[in-house]
Amino acid sequence: MIEVAIIIAIVGILVSVAAPLYQNHMAGENDAGVAPAVGTTGLSATNGGHSNVF
């Protein structure tokens, strides 16, 4: 029973270290995907100079 408690404690420590690193990694991935999308919408809004207002 003590061995199981030790293993649970070790897994808990590993998760408490790995979870913030994973969240920071995923936040960086999301930010990297936003920059090209913002740049292309800026280009598409200025191409042609036409307005959709009738």
C-alpha positions, 0 to 999 in steps of 0.5 A: 500500500505504501508503494502505491502511495509513493507512485501516486505522489511521484506521478502527481509531482510529474503532472504538476511540473508538466502541465504548465509547460504543456499549457505554455507550449500550446499557448505559443502554438495558438499565437503563432497561428494567429499572426499569419491569419491577421496578416492575410485578412489585412491584405484581403481587406486592402486588395481591390479597394472595393466596398461591399456597402450598397 
